Amino acid sequence: MTIRYLEIFVEVCKQMNMSKAAQSLMISQSSVSQAVAALEKEYETILFERLNHSLYLTKAGEQMLYLSSQVLKSVSQMEKTMKLGNTVPTLNIGVCTTIGSCLLHPLLAAYRKRCGDVHVHVSAEINNSRVLEEKLLHAQLDLAVIQETDASPYLRYRPFLKDRLAVICWNGHPLAEAGRKTDLTELQKETFVGRESGSGTDYLLKQVFSSHGLSLKMDWCCNSIEGIKQAVIHRAGLAVMSEFLIQKELADKTFRVVEVNDFVFARRFVLACHKDKMESPEFKQFVALCDQLGQEGMEDLIAATQVGGSREGEGVKKSHSYFGE
């Protein structure tokens, strides 16, 4: 097994086509086939199913892809470190759009404070939960904050933050009348502006309506929190958003919450990492910070970025340096 074989294997996984992988790497197709065959022979396993002229990763192939990506990432980091003399530890995290919009910056500030004199380079990506899960599976992120949905057998999860979603409308909408309540059947008659497919909010909203045998009229989708807010302000439709994201608009009465009878849109965010992830000191520090802050501590950080004020000193939980429960 050589690093080159791993590079070829990862490229085949990316293209899912031997010929395209060969073109991308500017080598012959036979060289690609030989590299894959050599890996399969060495590890006595089948990495790809070959059906109807198409390639499909086997379970062993999926595991090999993750481990190969880890090795190549480590090799790349080693080369940069040795050539540039850069010994600064790094932490690559991803956060879903909701968390990125209200908690990322204060959380990173708290993390920097916790690290003290030890400098850690943090790279943060904001994306939807589905994309972040894929990046965890391919070793492109160390950990991510995502909405809890269908658990992957290849990831580990840890509770992070509870959240409630609110149906919002502009001030003046018929559903904004004081004391008025509605239900899901009436809501399906309304036009909604929502998040893109793959987001946790979109997943939960569609799941709620479909579980009641109802459909949702989604006029258009947007991956921008601010874009959705502006759409509601300009009366393009109703929206469903985290209560953490709309504190300012509720305070100045730009938005009104639509009360839904006997129903609460609740969800939980989790810290996720690959089940085989090796936990570096900086990784453990970040997880320990999240444990220490707890639910109320997280809410305080969010409140400080919204309408101000915090409950300093409340809700601090015991710190843990491990990941799993």
C-alpha positions in Angstrom: 0.0 0.0 0.0 1.3 3.4 -0.9 0.1 7.0 -0.5 -0.4 7.2 -4.2 -2.7 4.2 -4.1 -4.8 5.9 -1.5 -4.9 9.1 -3.6 -6.1 7.1 -6.6 -8.7 5.2 -4.5 -10.1 8.5 -3.0 -10.4 10.0 -6.5 -12.2 7.0 -7.8 -14.7 7.4 -4.9 -15.1 11.0 -5.8 -15.8 10.3 -9.5 -17.3 6.8 -9.0 -15.9 6.1 -12.5 -12.5 4.6 -13.3 -12.1 6.5 -16.6 -13.0 9.9 -15.1 -10.6 9.3 -12.2 -7.8 8.5 -14.6 -8.5 11.7 -16.6 -8.6 13.7 -13.4 -5.3 12.3 -12.2 -3.8 12.3 -15.7 -2.8 8.7 -15.6 -3.9 5.6 -17.6 -7.1 3.8 -16.7 -5.1 0.6 -16.2 -3.1 2.3 -13.5 -6.2 3.2 -11.7 -7.6 -0.3 -12.0 -4.2 -1.8 -10.8 -4.2 0.5 -7.7 -7.7 -0.5 -6.7 -7.0 -4.1 -7.3 -3.8 -3.9 -5.2 -5.7 -2.4 -2.3 -8.4 -5.1 -2.5 -5.7 -7.8 -2.6 -3.7 -6.4 0.3 -6.7 -6.1 2.6 -8.5 -9.1 1.3 -11.8 -7.3 0.7 -14.0 -5.9 -2.0 -14.0 -2.1 -2.1 -16.4 -1.6 -5.0 -19.4 -3.5 -6.4 -19.4 -3.4 -10.2 -23.0 -3.5 -11.4 -24.3 -2.5 -14.9 -21.0 -0.7 -15.7 -21.4 1.4 -12.6 -19.4 1.5 -9.3 -20.9 1.3 -5.8 -18.9 1.5 -2.6 -19.2 -1.5 -0.3 -19.3 -1.2 3.5 -15.6 -2.0 3.5 -15.1 0.7 0.8 -16.9 3.3 2.9 -14.6 2.5 5.8 -11.5 2.6 3.5 -12.6 6.0 2.1 -12.8 7.5 5.6 -9.5 6.1 6.8 -7.8 7.0 3.5 -9.0 10.6 3.8 -7.7 10.7 7.3 -4.3 9.5 6.2 -4.1 11.9 3.3 -5.2 14.8 5.5 -2.5 13.9 8.0 0.2 13.6 5.3 -0.8 17.0 3.9 -0.7 18.6 7.3 2.7 17.0 8.0 4.1 18.3 4.8 2.9 21.8 5.5 4.1 21.7 9.1 7.6 20.4 8.2 8.1 22.7 5.3 6.8 25.9 6.9 7.7 25.1 10.5 4.1 25.6 11.5 3.3 23.8 14.7 0.0 25.5 15.5 -2.7 22.9 16.3 -5.8 23.2 14.2 -9.5 22.4 14.7 -11.9 22.2 11.8 -15.5 22.5 12.8 -18.8 22.9 11.0 -22.0 24.4 12.3 -25.4 24.3 10.8 -26.9 27.6 9.5 -29.0 28.3 12.6 -26.1 27.9 15.0 -23.8 29.7 12.7 -26.2 32.7 12.6 -26.5 33.1 16.4 -23.9 31.2 18.3 -20.7 30.7 16.3 -18.8 33.9 17.0 -19.5 34.0 20.8 -18.8 30.3 21.1 -15.4 30.7 19.3 -14.6 33.7 21.5 -15.3 31.6 24.6 -13.1 28.8 23.2 -10.2 31.2 22.5 -10.5 32.4 26.1 -10.5 28.8 27.4 -7.4 28.0 25.4 -5.5 30.8 27.1 -2.0 31.3 25.8 -2.2 28.1 23.7 -2.9 29.3 20.1 -5.2 27.1 18.2 -6.1 27.8 14.6 -9.9 27.2 14.2 -11.4 26.8 10.7 -15.2 27.1 10.8 -17.7 26.3 8.1 -21.4 27.2 8.1 -23.6 24.8 6.1 -26.7 22.7 6.4 -26.7 19.6 8.5 -26.7 17.1 5.6 -23.6 18.6 4.0 -21.8 18.7 7.3 -22.6 15.1 8.0 -21.1 14.2 4.6 -17.9 16.2 5.4 -17.6 14.4 8.8 -17.9 11.0 7.0 -15.1 12.0 4.6 -12.8 13.4 7.3 -13.1 17.0 6.1 -14.2 18.2 9.5 -13.2 17.2 13.0 -16.6 17.8 14.5 -19.8 19.6 13.7 -22.9 21.0 15.4 -25.9 19.7 13.5 -29.6 19.1 14.1 -30.4 15.7 15.5 -32.1 13.7 12.7 -31.6 10.2 11.5 -28.5 8.8 13.2 -25.6 7.5 11.0 -23.9 4.3 12.2 -20.6 5.9 11.3 -21.0 9.0 13.5 -21.0 9.6 17.3 -23.4 12.2 18.8 -23.4 14.2 22.0 -26.3 16.5 23.2 -25.5 20.2 22.6 -28.6 22.5 22.7 -32.3 22.3 22.8 -34.3 24.6 20.5 -37.8 25.5 19.6 -39.0 26.6 16.2 -41.7 29.2 15.8 -44.1 29.9 12.9 -43.7 33.6 12.2 -45.6 36.1 10.2 -45.5 39.8 9.6 -47.3 42.2 11.9 -50.7 42.7 10.3 -51.2 39.2 9.0 -54.6 37.8 10.0 -52.9 35.1 12.0 -51.1 37.8 14.0 -54.3 38.8 15.8 -53.8 38.8 19.6 -55.1 35.6 21.2 -55.7 33.8 17.9 -54.6 30.3 17.6 -54.5 28.0 14.5 -53.7 24.4 13.7 -51.6 22.5 11.1 -54.6 22.0 8.8 -55.1 25.8 8.6 -51.4 26.4 8.2 -51.2 24.1 5.1 -53.3 26.7 3.3 -50.6 29.4 3.9 -47.6 30.0 1.7 -44.3 29.5 3.3 -40.7 30.6 2.7 -38.3 28.0 3.8 -34.8 26.6 4.0 -33.1 24.6 1.3 -33.4 20.8 1.1 -30.8 19.2 3.5 -31.3 21.7 6.3 -32.5 20.5 9.6 -35.3 23.0 9.7 -36.6 21.9 6.4 -36.4 18.2 7.5 -38.3 18.8 10.7 -41.0 20.9 9.2 -41.8 18.5 6.4 -41.7 15.6 8.8 -44.2 17.3 11.1 -46.7 18.0 8.3 -46.3 14.6 6.6 -46.8 12.8 9.9 -50.2 14.4 10.1 -51.0 13.5 6.4 -50.6 17.2 5.4 -48.5 18.9 2.8 -46.7 22.2 2.9 -47.0 24.9 0.3 -43.4 26.1 0.0 -43.2 29.0 -2.5 -39.5 29.3 -2.5 -36.4 28.2 -0.6 -33.4 30.1 0.6 -30.2 29.1 2.5 -29.9 32.6 4.0 -31.5 33.4 7.4 -31.5 37.1 6.6 -33.0 36.4 3.2 -35.9 34.5 4.8 -36.5 37.3 7.3 -36.7 39.8 4.5 -39.1 37.6 2.6 -41.4 37.6 5.6 -41.1 41.3 6.2 -42.1 41.9 2.5 -45.0 39.5 2.9 -43.8 36.8 0.6 -45.0 34.1 3.0 -44.8 32.7 6.5 -41.6 31.0 7.8 -40.5 28.7 10.5 -37.4 29.7 12.4 -35.5 29.0 15.6 -36.7 31.2 18.4 -33.0 32.1 19.0 -32.9 33.9 15.6 -35.9 36.2 16.0 -35.6 37.7 19.4 -34.8 41.2 18.1 -37.7 41.1 15.5 -40.1 39.9 18.2 -39.0 42.6 20.6 -39.5 45.4 18.0 -42.7 43.7 16.8 -41.5 43.2 13.2 -42.6 39.6 13.5 -45.4 37.9 15.4 -45.4 34.3 16.4 -48.3 32.2 15.1 -49.7 30.2 18.0 -50.4 26.6 16.9 -52.9 24.6 19.0 -51.5 21.7 21.1 -48.2 21.5 19.1 -44.6 22.5 19.8 -41.9 22.5 17.1 -39.0 21.2 19.2 -35.6 19.9 18.2 -32.2 19.3 19.5 -28.7 20.2 18.2 -25.9 17.7 18.7 -22.1 17.6 18.5 -21.2 15.0 15.9 -17.9 13.4 14.9 -16.8 10.3 13.1 -17.0 7.2 15.3 -13.3 6.5 14.7 -12.2 10.1 15.3 -9.0 10.5 17.2 -9.6 13.2 19.8 -6.8 15.8 19.9 -6.3 18.1 22.9 -8.0 21.0 21.1 -10.9 18.8 20.2 -11.4 17.8 23.8 -11.1 21.4 24.9 -14.0 22.4 22.6 -16.2 19.6 23.8 -15.4 20.4 27.4 -16.4 24.0 26.8 -19.8 23.0 25.4 -20.3 20.7 28.4 -19.4 23.4 30.8 -21.7 26.0 29.3 -24.7 23.8 29.2 -28.2 24.8 27.9 -28.5 28.0 29.8 -24.9 29.1 29.2 -25.4 28.6 25.5 -28.6 30.7 25.7 -26.7 33.4 27.5 -24.2 33.6 24.7 -27.0 33.8 22.1 -28.9 36.5 24.2 -25.8 38.6 24.3 -25.7 38.8 20.5 -29.5 39.4 20.1 -31.3 41.8 22.4 -28.6 41.9 25.1 -28.5 40.7 28.7 -27.3 37.4 30.2 -27.8 35.2 33.2 -24.2 35.1 34.2 -23.3 32.3 36.5 -26.3 30.2 35.9 -26.5 26.8 34.2 -22.8 25.9 34.4 -22.4 22.1 34.3 -19.5 19.9 35.1 -16.9 19.7 32.4 -16.1 16.4 30.7 -13.1 15.7 28.4 -14.6 12.7 26.7 -17.0 12.7 23.8 -19.5 9.9 24.2 -22.0 9.6 26.9 
